[in-house]
Amino acid sequence: MTTIAVTGHMDLTEDSIPLVRTALDDLLKQYAEDGDLVGVSCIAKGADSLFAEAVLAAGGRLTVVIPSQDYRHNRVKPDHAALFDQLVEAAGEVLVLPHETANRQAYEAANTVLIERADRLVAVWNGEPPTGKGGGTADTVLEAQAAGIPVDVVWPEGTARKS
């Protein structure tokens, strides 16, 4: 069994979504061939949800990590709510962390759970360094590398973040 977690940018441009989706599909194929792929995601808008959809499309099992008890109600925007709910429903396991409020501490804790469960990390990441706020994509990549977890960076040519 291969357990792959994801971290990535939420603010991908519309033109980037099909590029990232194809790259994730291609990457996950190699791990899904034995039929024992588990994907771990916080299913936020953008990279996390694209990854979760790719895991399910590849026949893998999805584990969802929700950073806080209020996350769905206070952080999931209306344009992402239907997909968020669909992915929660499709997940084989849903972990809701004990944090009451979705904040930087909750996101850092969720990222730690991702790393603890992962054999590999997929990072839909433009390679920019951490912002210093904590809990971001670059922070998670550095945490995985420090833990000795291999990181696959997915950033196909033409991919961009909203400005």
C-alpha positions, 0 to 999 in steps of 0.5 A, a space after each residue: 500500500 502506498 499512502 500519498 498526501 497532498 499539499 498545494 496552492 488553493 488559488 490556481 487560475 482556471 487555465 491551470 486546473 486542467 494542466 494540474 489535473 492531467 499531471 496528477 492523473 499521470 503521477 498517480 497512475 504508477 501508484 494505483 496499478 497495484 490497487 492499493 493507493 491511499 490519498 490523504 487530503 484536506 480537500 481545500 479548494 484547488 490542489 487538495 481537491 484536484 488531488 482527491 478527485 485524481 485519487 478516486 479516479 485512479 481507484 484509490 481510497 481517500 482519507 480526508 483531514 478536516 483542520 477544525 470543527 468549524 471548517 466546513 461552516 466557516 471556511 468552505 466557500 459556496 463555490 466549493 461546498 458541493 465538491 467538498 461535501 461530495 469528497 467527504 462522502 466519497 472518503 473511506 476515512 474522515 478525520 476532524 481535528 479537535 481544533 474548534 476554529 480554523 486558524 493557522 494552528 489548525 492548518 499546521 496540525 492538519 499538515 502534521 497529520 498529512 506528513 505522519 500518514 504519508 509515504 510520499 507527498 505530492 506538492 502542487 507548488 510553484 517553488 516559492 519559499 515559505 511566507 513566514 506565516 506557517 501552515 502553507 504549501 512550502 512549510 509542508 514541503 519542508 516538514 516532509 523533507 525534514 521527516 525524510 518523506 519523498 516529495 513529488 512537485 507538480 507544477 506543469 508548464 503554464 500553471 499559474 496562481 491567481 494574482 
